[in-house]
Amino acid sequence: MSEKGKMLAGRLYDPSDEELLKLRLSARLLTEALNTTSVEYHQKRVEIVKHLFGSTGNTIHIESSFNCDYGSNIHVGDNFYANFGCVILDAAQVTFGENCLLAPQVGIYTATHPLDPTERNSGLELAKPITMGDNCWIGGHAVINPGVTLGNNVVVASGAVVTKSFGDNVVIGGNPAKVLKEIIAKP
């Protein structure tokens, strides 16, 4: 199995693999192009994002600066918005449903490292996918950790550190995040 295959399968992989280095370079060049393209050229910015991401809906808006590892492992539904300073480490799949909003300085991190110091010092890494349902709103400076799944209609409070998965219709916050209240959607 290739190092990319191991990475996407959640197994230990070597990030210095030549294929992965090339993929990260490509993503960095595309994010550099995005971050230096004027907001006056909205359609050009959208084209760059559609080329960078694995898949997108029709309506997508990302403020600069934006950074990611690969881009191709990011999949967003229609009506996606990421505010200033968003970082998505997408060594594993990162999937957003429709109508998702990210406030400034949101960090979404699939990348992790072995707990055992000998394994960690070997340079090998791990990644765990992150999934967010429809209508999620992630508050400013929130962090979503590897392996988390958030259901539909989830609101993550500003500054939250999300270390585990949550179901539908909840507001979560704190460090580590916990349910603050349930959301009762209007019909």
ZAZA-872010 format. One record per residue: x, y, z of N, C-alpha, C, O in turn. Coordinates in steps of 0.05 Angstrom, whole numbers, plus 5000, padded with zeros to 4 digits. Example, Ala and Ser with C-alpha at 12.3 -4.5 7.8 and 13.67 -1.06 7.14 Angstrom:
residues 2
526448865156524649105156526449345156528549345169
525749555142527349795143525850015157526850235161
end
This chain:
residues 187
501749765000500050005000501850255000503850265014
501050454985502550704983502350855010500550805026
504151045014504051215038501451375038500251415059
500651465015498051615013495751425020493951515035
495851185011493750985018493650935048491550925060
496050905060496150875089495051115103493451085123
495751355094494851605107491751615106490451665127
490551555083487651575080486251345095483851365101
487651125100486450905114486750925144485850745159
488051145154488351175183490651015195490750975219
492550925178494850775187497250955189497251175178
499250865204501751015205502851055177502950865161
503751295170504851345144507251535146507551675167
508851545125511251715124510551965109510251955084
510352195123509652445109511852555090511352735075
514252435092516452525074516452365048518252405032
514452205044514152055018513952254995512752464997
515352184973515452364950512752444939512352684933
510952264937508252324927506852524945505552714936
507052474972505752654991507052934991505653134993
509652944987511053204986510053364961509553604963
509653224939508753354915505853454918505153674909
504153294931501353374935501253614954499553794949
502853614975502853844993503854094979502854314984
505954074963506954294948504754414930504354654928
503354244916501154334898499054484914498154694905
498354374938496354514955497354784964495854974965
499954794971501055044981501055264958500655494963
501655174934501655354912498755454906498455694900
496855284908494055364904493055544927491655744921
493855484952492955664973494455934972493256144978
496855934962498356184958496856344937496556584940
496056214915494556354894491956464905491156694899
490556304921487956394933488456644951487056844949
490456614968490856824988491957084976491857294989
493057074952494057314939492257414916492957614904
490057284911488157374891486157564905484957504925
485957804893484258014905481357924908480357764892
480058024928477257974932475558084910473258014907
476758264894475358374870474858164849473058184832
476357944851476157724831474957474844476257264846
472557514853471157294867471057034851471656824862
470257054826470056804810472756664807472756424808
474856814804477556684802478156544829479356324828
477456664851477956544877476356284880477356084890
473856284870472156044871473455824853473455594862
474455894830475755704812478155574826478555334823
479655734840482055624854481155424875482255204877
479155494891478155314912477055064899477554844910
475555084878474454844865476654664854476354414854
478854784846481154614837482654494861483654274860
482754644883484154554907482654334922483854134929
480054364926478454174942477753934926477653934902
477253714941476353464928473653494915473153384894
471753634928469153694917467953924931468453974955
466254074917464854304929461954314918461354204897
460354454933457654534923458054774904460254854897
455754884896455855114877456755374891458355524879
455855424915456455674928458555634950458055484969
460855764946463055724965464555994967464956134947
465156064992466656314996468656275019467956195041
471156325013473356295032474856555034475956655013
475056665057476656905062479556835065480256615073
481257015058484156975062484857065090483557255100
486656945103488356735093487056465100485756435120
487456275082486556005085488955825081490555865063
489155615097491355415094490355135097488455085113
491554955083490854665086493354505078495254615067
493254245083495454065076495353975047497253995032
493053855039492753735013490453854997490753874972
488353945010486054054996484353844983481853864985
485553654970483953454955482353274974480553134965
482953275000481553115019479253275033478053185052
478753525023476653695034474253685016474553734992
471953625027469453605011467353775025466753735048
466353975011464354155023461754155006461854144982
459554165021456954185008456454474998458154645001
454054514988453254774977453054975000452354905023
453655224994453355445013455355425036454555425059
457855405029460055375049461455645052462055785032
462055725077463455975082465555925104464955815125
468056015098470256005117471256285120472156415101
471256395145472156665150475256665152476556465148
476356905159479256945159480756745177479856675199
483056665168484956505184484256215188485156095208
482656105171481855815174484255635166485655685146
484655425182486655225177485354955178484154875198
485554805156484554525155486854345148487954345126
487754185168489753985163488353725153487253575170
488453685127486753475115488453235106488253155083
489953115124491352865117489352635115489852445101
487052665127484752485124482452645112482652895110
480352515105477952655093476752845113476452775137
476053085104474553275119472053335103472253435080
469753275114467253295099465253485113464753455137
464253675098462153855108459653815093459753775068
457353825107454853815093454254085081456054245076
451654135076450854395064450454605086449954545109
450754855077450255085095451955095120451055145142
454555045116456455045139457955315139458755415118
458355415163459655675167461955645187461555525208
464255745180466555745198467256035204467756195186
467356095230468056365239471156405237472556215229
472156635243475056685241476756495259475956425281
479056425248481056275263480255995271481255885291
478455875256477655595262479955405253481155445232
480555205270482455005263481154725262479854645281
481554585240480454315237482754135230484054165209
483353955249485853805248485353505247484653385267
485853375223485653085222488352955230488352725238
490453115228493153005234493552955263492753115280
494952735269495652675297498252515296499252445275
499352455319501852315321501652095342499852095359
503251885339503151665359503751765387505351955391
502451645406502851715434505551605444506851735460
506251375434508851245442511151425432511251475408
512951505450515051695441516951565420517951715403
517451315421519251185402517951195374519251265355
515351125373513951145347513751435337514251495314
513251615356512951905348515652005337515652155318
517851935350520452025341521351905315523251995302
519951695306520551575280519751755257520651715234
518051945262517152125241514552035227513452185211
513651805235511051705223508751855236508951945259
506651895220504252045229501751875225501851665212
499551975236496951855233494952075225495552315229
492651995214490552195209487852055212487551815205
485952205223483252095227481252295215481452535219
479252185200477352365185475652525204475152455227
474652755194472852925208470452975190470753025166
468052945202465552985186463653175201463353155225
462553355186460553545197458053535180458253535155
455753515193453253495178452353765166453953945165
449853775158448754015147448354225169447854155192
448454475161447754705179449454735203448554815225
451954655201453854695224455054975224455655085203
455355085248456555345251458755315272458155255295
461155365264463455335281464455615289465255775272
464455675315465155935326468155995324469755815321
468856245327471556335324473456205344472856155367
475756145334477956015349477255735360478555635377
475155615349474455335357476455145343477455205321
476954925356478754715346477154455344475954375364
477254325321475954065317478253865314479853885296
478353675332480553485333480053235316477853185307
482153075311482052845293479852645302479452595325
478452545281476452335286473652425295471952255300
473252685296470652795306468552785283469152855260
466152715291463752745273461752915288461052865311
460753115274458653285285456153245267456353245243
453853225281451353175266450353425253451753625250
447853415244446553645232445753855252445153795275
445854115244444954335261446454365286445354445307
449054315286450754345309452054625309453054715288
452054755332453455005336455754955356455254855377
458155035347460455005365461155285375461755465359
461155325401461655585413464555675407466355505404
464955935407467656045403469555935424468855905448
471955865415474055775433473755485442475455385458
471755335432471355065440473554885429474754935408
474254675444476054465435474454205434473754095455
473854125410472053895406473853645403475253605383
473653465423475353225424473752975419474952755417
471052995417469452755413467052835395466553065390
465652635386463352675367460852745382460452675405
459052895368456452975378454352935357454952945333
451852875366449652835348448453095338449653305340
445953075328444553305316443553505338443153435361
443053745329441453945343442554015371440954015390
445154075373446254155398448154395395449354435374
448354545417450354745420452454625438451854535460
454954625429457154515445459254725450459554905434
460554715473462654905479464354805502463654615516
466554945507468354885529470754725520471154675496
472454655539474954505534475254295556475954365579
474654045550473653945524470654015521469254055540
469854035495467054115490465053915501465553675502
462854025510460553865521458054005511458054235502
455853865513453253975505452454205524452354155548
451954435513451054665529448054685529446854755549
446854625506443954615504443154475478444654455459
440654395477439554275453438154495436437254695447
438154445410436854635392434254505383434254285374
432154665385429554575375429054735350428354975351
429254605327428954735301426054815297424254665304
425755055285423055145278422154995253423754955235
419554915252418554765228418554935203417754845182
end
